């Protein structure tokens, strides 16, 4: 919840101008507020249809909540005005959006958890009135008159399902379509229409590290990405092109050209791809959860700084040996197969399909982590295996001379965890085999991959030896787990794209 002290000052002055000296009605024991919603928002529907009726039944005539559809221009302007006055950051804006007195509740969870608390607070104070009477909102927030004889402005909007910022921009665009009668919005899903995004990025010279992002806006020869996608900036683009117009030049785009551009980017990956794959693999939830548990157990059992460093070094060496052994065996097997060249295209095709499936699963995990539900992720270690790993650690930590044994513990645990961490490792090995220049020095690249894989592990043990608690390490990782999953998504996409290229090469 957030107190809106600046909002009250601004609204008081605004209401004085709007209603002259007309006195503001008092609440008289009734708590009054607004719920800003969108007809296309499923969270809004759950609040309106499931939650509010129960609350209304509980408080009866003591509670009055007015529903304001943000697709109505006046309601939208009022909503944005409140957001601006409250200085709500862009990434936190969205619907459902409830305003009661001094409090704002944003999102389904916040409303469900805190609405009754706010209502009870104001009932004890004798009620609270609307900031502006609902029937006066249209008098205060008047939509500007559209420009006459403006030429059509076609706008391409790329969004991402589950992205809060994109949901906000979608509402902004609904308002702008009513604000500017000449605006034509073409909405594209960044997942389904990635080649089109790539084609636009190539045509407009957008840096490669900024492509395939959402939200993104394209109008004529201009574009807005990420945090630059704001109502003010979009309005400026519409004004810029209203006299000359902006055609939907992307309607005749070249899909083959876009896909070729993506593949050209993949071709330049090489060593960077291998190192990045190892680093992302080392940061995945399976490996990191085990490290946190191990450090926690070492701390609980009273191990000192030197012992943590010794155990960490031996454990890391065991992990490295296990992974390098698995990779080396896999590479030897591929190189020894006489029919590999004959069936290589089929193997690449199957592995590419596997990579794209893992990319989709990783992206779904990213959305779940971003929503605050990492426990619902699908690409994680099965519960039974996680318990087995924890059991191995607990029983092994009881011995007196732990450091020599830690090498074997790291080796054994890596074999158990491989069912989870191997999701990145095996496609990377096939990527190495698919590039002739890399195949010659396959084992050198294998060394590089595993070095990058254990780097996060080394960093964690060093931090733990310097006194950083396992709780702080776990909290840091939980805050960044969505970023790790997003990186994994792009990694699988890159590996799959290269294998598709190798299939057709």
Secondary structure, DSSP 8 states (H G I E B T S, - for coil): -EE-HHHHHHHHHHHHHHHTT------SS-EEEEEEE-TT-HHHHHIIIIIHHHHHHHHGGGEEEEEEETTSHHHHHHHHHHHHHHT--GGG--SSEEEETTEEEESHHHHHHHHHHHHHHHHHTT-B--SS-GGGHHHHS------TT---EEEEEEE-TT-HHHHHHHHHHHHHHHH-TTEEEEEEETTTTHHHHHHHHHHHT--GGGTT-SSEEEETTEEEEGGG--HHHHHHHHHHHHTT-B--GGGG--HHHHHHHHHHHHHT-THHHHHHHHHHHHTSHHHHHHHHHHHHHHHHTT--HHHHHHHHHHHHHHHHHHHHHHHHHHHHHHHH-TTHHHHHHHHHHHHHHHHHHHHHHHHHHHHHHHTT-GGG-SSS--HHHHHHHHHHHHHHTTSSSHHHHHHHHHHHHHHHHHHHHHHHHHHHHHHHHHSHHHHTTHHHHHHHHHHHHHHHHHHHHHHHHTT--HHHHHHHHHHHHHHHHHHHHHHHHHHHHHHHHHHH-
